[in-house]
Amino acid sequence: MGSLRNYLPLVLFITATTTIAGERIDESMPLGSIKNVTIENLRGEVTVTGTSGDTVSVMGELDDKAQGLTFEKSGSRIIIKVEIPQGNHNGWGNKGSELSIKIPQHVRISFKGVSSDINVSKFTHGTEIQTVSGDINAKDLQQQIELATVSGNIESNNLVGKVRLSSVSGDIHDRNSSGRAHFKTISGSLSSSSSANEISANTVSGDIDLRLADIDELIVSTVSGEFNSQLSLNDNGLLKMSSVSGDLIVDFKNEVQASFDLKTNAGGNIINRLTSAKAKRAKYGPSAKLSFETGKANASVRASTVSGSIEVK
């Protein structure tokens, strides 16, 4: 009889865990004066949508290995967290949680995941997303926006404000962003069609393709990736490009009025399709440089590469 009493708590724990695993969720609470909501989900897919109401709601199905859902107010924020026991973080063969979360659109959102995909839209007061191998799909966000993943892809549309998108090996595809934008990848490719007037883009081996509007400042850095762009450079604007072996190509959509200083260091070509000026090779060594001006020359274009090519047109 004593042995049965010893095993009874373990039996009850296993029974409780089994009844919660894969549980359907349909919970809500009033927002009140809360301005921040944090969300954590290890794996699966989460959709977070801003609404015009004043209620926070969570619907869907939990991870099969989840102990439950934390959904509570804590100080100045609301916490939504799928609780996964230690030792069950390996989700092989497990689809994870599938949740739909609706939050008033004026709340600042923070999300953390590992192999969790995240869809987020319609928030006006800032969004921060971090995941490891999950994909990020974001649209209709405003103010400070930071989206980061390691091996996942980022798809974004209509982001307005201070935008920071980064992925290590995943690709970034941005459409219709505006304000100020910073893009960063290591081996993933980057493409953006943006009306942001200040942009920086950095990659190591990924290619960069930018289709831009009127630019005050564009800073681009790559090692072996290629850079292609179409843009209009504003008066007093600045365009700086650098690479090691990657090609740098800029197609100006306006009658650009700038001073140009272009340089290669180890045999790369400089192609000027704006004026008749030609690059001059160094008397000794493989370097070349080209300096010229167009119009009033009140903007500045600087480009340097070790062995890649530079083309302006």
FIRODREN-595045 format. One record per residue (C-alpha): x, y, z; residue in three letters. Coordinates in nm, 3 decimals, padded with zeros to 5 digits. Example, Ala and Ser with C-alpha at 12.3 -4.5 7.8 and 13.67 -1.06 7.14 Angstrom:
<rs>
01.230/-00.450/00.780/ala
01.367/-00.106/00.714/ser
</rs>
This chain:
<rs>
00.000/00.000/00.000/met
00.292/00.232/00.077/gly
00.441/00.164/-00.267/ser
00.114/00.267/-00.435/leu
00.114/00.596/-00.244/arg
00.470/00.663/-00.364/asn
00.373/00.615/-00.731/tyr
00.040/00.798/-00.714/leu
00.181/01.155/-00.764/pro
00.374/01.038/-01.072/leu
00.062/00.876/-01.218/val
-00.138/01.195/-01.159/leu
00.135/01.409/-01.320/phe
00.151/01.190/-01.632/ile
-00.229/01.197/-01.658/thr
-00.240/01.578/-01.627/ala
00.034/01.628/-01.887/thr
-00.140/01.396/-02.133/thr
-00.471/01.577/-02.104/thr
-00.307/01.914/-02.170/ile
-00.086/01.805/-02.463/ala
-00.235/01.910/-02.795/gly
-00.507/02.097/-02.608/glu
-00.740/02.333/-02.794/arg
-00.709/02.691/-02.669/ile
-00.974/02.964/-02.672/asp
-00.894/03.229/-02.412/glu
-00.922/03.607/-02.387/ser
-00.873/03.896/-02.145/met
-00.928/04.274/-02.152/pro
-00.619/04.477/-02.240/leu
-00.679/04.751/-01.983/gly
-00.387/04.993/-01.967/ser
-00.130/04.742/-02.093/ile
00.102/04.870/-02.369/lys
00.325/04.565/-02.427/asn
00.256/04.201/-02.510/val
00.530/03.934/-02.517/thr
00.480/03.602/-02.693/ile
00.698/03.289/-02.676/glu
00.650/02.974/-02.880/asn
00.918/02.710/-02.932/leu
00.790/02.556/-03.257/arg
00.493/02.556/-03.488/gly
00.322/02.858/-03.642/glu
00.180/03.168/-03.479/val
-00.034/03.436/-03.644/thr
-00.054/03.768/-03.458/val
-00.298/04.030/-03.585/thr
-00.368/04.383/-03.467/gly
-00.733/04.478/-03.414/thr
-00.935/04.787/-03.330/ser
-01.083/04.629/-03.016/gly
-00.963/04.624/-02.654/asp
-00.936/04.248/-02.597/thr
-00.641/04.008/-02.627/val
-00.741/03.661/-02.745/ser
-00.558/03.334/-02.812/val
-00.708/03.051/-03.015/met
-00.566/02.732/-03.163/gly
-00.394/02.412/-03.063/glu
-00.092/02.365/-02.837/leu
00.220/02.165/-02.912/asp
00.173/01.794/-02.836/asp
00.451/01.817/-02.577/lys
00.330/02.140/-02.414/ala
00.255/02.150/-02.043/gln
00.011/02.431/-02.100/gly
-00.025/02.798/-02.191/leu
00.075/03.092/-01.973/thr
-00.164/03.379/-02.048/phe
-00.145/03.642/-01.778/glu
-00.084/04.004/-01.689/lys
00.252/04.068/-01.528/ser
00.325/04.427/-01.430/gly
00.300/04.647/-01.738/ser
00.269/04.364/-01.992/arg
00.072/04.060/-02.093/ile
00.263/03.733/-02.131/ile
00.158/03.462/-02.375/ile
00.389/03.160/-02.355/lys
00.358/02.797/-02.462/val
00.521/02.602/-02.180/glu
00.747/02.319/-02.301/ile
00.919/02.100/-02.037/pro
01.297/02.085/-02.032/gln
01.417/01.788/-02.233/gly
01.130/01.816/-02.482/asn
01.271/02.095/-02.695/his
01.359/01.856/-02.977/asn
01.049/01.877/-03.192/gly
01.139/01.613/-03.453/trp
00.816/01.474/-03.594/gly
00.609/01.729/-03.402/asn
00.421/02.003/-03.588/lys
00.424/02.228/-03.281/gly
00.164/02.482/-03.169/ser
-00.072/02.647/-03.414/glu
-00.205/02.968/-03.262/leu
-00.402/03.271/-03.376/ser
-00.353/03.571/-03.147/ile
-00.547/03.896/-03.176/lys
-00.422/04.205/-02.995/ile
-00.524/04.574/-03.009/pro
-00.316/04.736/-03.281/gln
-00.168/05.015/-03.064/his
00.020/04.765/-02.843/val
00.393/04.699/-02.884/arg
00.457/04.335/-02.975/ile
00.755/04.115/-02.886/ser
00.788/03.755/-03.010/phe
01.054/03.488/-02.949/lys
01.067/03.143/-03.106/gly
01.307/02.872/-03.216/val
01.158/02.672/-03.503/ser
00.836/02.870/-03.498/ser
00.707/03.052/-03.806/asp
00.545/03.387/-03.730/ile
00.292/03.592/-03.926/asn
00.242/03.941/-03.787/val
00.037/04.231/-03.921/ser
-00.144/04.557/-03.847/lys
00.044/04.701/-03.549/phe
00.115/05.074/-03.516/thr
00.344/05.109/-03.213/his
00.643/04.883/-03.274/gly
00.717/04.515/-03.334/thr
01.016/04.298/-03.240/glu
01.040/03.942/-03.376/ile
01.318/03.690/-03.307/gln
01.324/03.331/-03.425/thr
01.600/03.084/-03.511/val
01.489/02.860/-03.797/ser
01.138/02.993/-03.842/gly
01.016/03.213/-04.128/asp
00.884/03.564/-04.066/ile
00.596/03.711/-04.264/asn
00.524/04.072/-04.168/ala
00.299/04.339/-04.316/lys
00.135/04.669/-04.227/asp
00.362/04.753/-03.932/leu
00.466/05.097/-03.806/gln
00.723/05.275/-03.588/gln
01.024/05.070/-03.470/gln
01.027/04.734/-03.643/ile
01.294/04.468/-03.586/glu
01.268/04.128/-03.753/leu
01.549/03.875/-03.705/ala
01.596/03.509/-03.791/thr
01.902/03.285/-03.830/val
01.814/03.037/-04.106/ser
01.456/03.140/-04.182/gly
01.333/03.371/-04.458/asn
01.176/03.714/-04.410/ile
00.887/03.838/-04.623/glu
00.777/04.193/-04.546/ser
00.528/04.433/-04.699/asn
00.430/04.790/-04.612/asn
00.659/04.851/-04.314/leu
00.675/05.217/-04.210/val
00.922/05.372/-03.969/gly
01.263/05.256/-03.848/lys
01.297/04.912/-04.007/val
01.567/04.653/-03.927/arg
01.559/04.315/-04.102/leu
01.829/04.052/-04.057/ser
01.889/03.688/-04.144/ser
02.207/03.481/-04.147/val
02.142/03.218/-04.416/ser
01.780/03.298/-04.502/gly
01.659/03.533/-04.775/asp
01.497/03.874/-04.721/ile
01.223/04.000/-04.955/his
01.095/04.347/-04.864/asp
00.822/04.537/-05.045/arg
00.685/04.891/-05.001/asn
00.885/04.985/-04.691/ser
00.936/05.352/-04.607/ser
01.120/05.566/-04.353/gly
01.466/05.434/-04.260/arg
01.571/05.077/-04.337/ala
01.863/04.854/-04.239/his
01.905/04.514/-04.404/phe
02.162/04.250/-04.310/lys
02.237/03.896/-04.428/thr
02.541/03.670/-04.432/ile
02.476/03.420/-04.713/ser
02.111/03.493/-04.782/gly
01.997/03.711/-05.070/ser
01.828/04.049/-05.020/leu
01.570/04.216/-05.241/ser
01.376/04.531/-05.161/ser
01.138/04.766/-05.338/ser
01.135/05.057/-05.098/ser
01.057/05.427/-05.074/ser
01.276/05.465/-04.763/ala
01.508/05.764/-04.798/asn
01.786/05.628/-04.574/glu
01.898/05.269/-04.630/ile
02.192/05.050/-04.533/ser
02.244/04.698/-04.669/ala
02.516/04.455/-04.562/asn
02.593/04.100/-04.673/thr
02.889/03.865/-04.704/val
02.810/03.631/-04.993/ser
02.445/03.703/-05.060/gly
02.330/03.911/-05.357/asp
02.154/04.247/-05.306/ile
01.886/04.379/-05.541/asp
01.732/04.716/-05.452/leu
01.457/04.904/-05.634/arg
01.440/05.238/-05.460/leu
01.276/05.580/-05.483/ala
01.439/05.911/-05.382/asp
01.744/05.847/-05.168/ile
01.912/06.079/-04.918/asp
02.159/05.813/-04.805/glu
02.242/05.460/-04.916/leu
02.532/05.263/-04.765/ile
02.605/04.919/-04.914/val
02.871/04.668/-04.813/ser
02.931/04.317/-04.950/thr
03.221/04.075/-04.969/val
03.151/03.843/-05.264/ser
02.784/03.910/-05.328/gly
02.665/04.121/-05.621/glu
02.485/04.454/-05.575/phe
02.229/04.576/-05.828/asn
02.013/04.885/-05.777/ser
01.782/05.136/-05.939/gln
01.735/05.466/-05.756/leu
01.713/05.845/-05.770/ser
01.977/06.025/-05.566/leu
01.853/06.347/-05.409/asn
02.046/06.674/-05.404/asp
02.302/06.659/-05.120/asn
02.250/06.283/-05.107/gly
02.517/06.022/-05.034/leu
02.575/05.682/-05.195/leu
02.861/05.467/-05.064/lys
02.935/05.115/-05.192/met
03.212/04.869/-05.114/ser
03.296/04.508/-05.195/ser
03.585/04.264/-05.207/val
03.503/04.058/-05.517/ser
03.136/04.140/-05.568/gly
03.020/04.361/-05.856/asp
02.855/04.698/-05.779/leu
02.595/04.825/-06.030/ile
02.380/05.140/-05.996/val
02.117/05.255/-06.244/asp
02.017/05.616/-06.172/phe
01.654/05.693/-06.258/lys
01.704/06.070/-06.234/asn
01.948/06.314/-06.392/glu
02.190/06.258/-06.108/val
02.396/06.560/-06.004/gln
02.689/06.428/-05.809/ala
03.063/06.400/-05.774/ser
03.183/06.044/-05.841/phe
03.490/05.875/-05.694/asp
03.519/05.512/-05.807/leu
03.814/05.281/-05.737/lys
03.923/04.922/-05.794/thr
04.234/04.776/-05.634/asn
04.316/04.445/-05.800/ala
04.209/04.443/-06.160/gly
03.835/04.507/-06.146/gly
03.665/04.711/-06.419/asn
03.504/05.056/-06.387/ile
03.224/05.118/-06.638/ile
03.085/05.472/-06.669/asn
02.772/05.506/-06.880/arg
02.685/05.854/-06.749/leu
02.960/06.061/-06.913/thr
03.252/06.014/-07.146/ser
03.506/06.004/-06.862/ala
03.720/05.689/-06.854/lys
03.892/05.511/-06.569/ala
04.271/05.547/-06.542/lys
04.489/05.250/-06.459/arg
04.774/05.290/-06.213/ala
05.120/05.313/-06.368/lys
05.235/05.038/-06.136/tyr
04.996/04.771/-06.015/gly
04.645/04.660/-06.114/pro
04.441/04.936/-05.950/ser
04.222/05.186/-06.136/ala
04.024/05.495/-06.044/lys
03.772/05.732/-06.197/leu
03.660/06.072/-06.070/ser
03.407/06.291/-06.252/phe
03.107/06.518/-06.192/glu
02.756/06.550/-06.329/thr
02.535/06.862/-06.311/gly
02.581/07.073/-06.001/lys
02.763/06.786/-05.829/ala
02.590/06.854/-05.496/asn
02.547/06.482/-05.416/ala
02.825/06.230/-05.360/ser
02.883/05.880/-05.500/val
03.171/05.673/-05.360/arg
03.249/05.315/-05.462/ala
03.544/05.086/-05.400/ser
03.616/04.720/-05.466/thr
03.919/04.495/-05.453/val
03.860/04.275/-05.760/ser
03.495/04.330/-05.851/gly
03.353/04.561/-06.118/ser
03.181/04.898/-06.070/ile
02.916/05.021/-06.314/glu
02.717/05.346/-06.302/val
02.451/05.431/-06.558/lys
</rs>
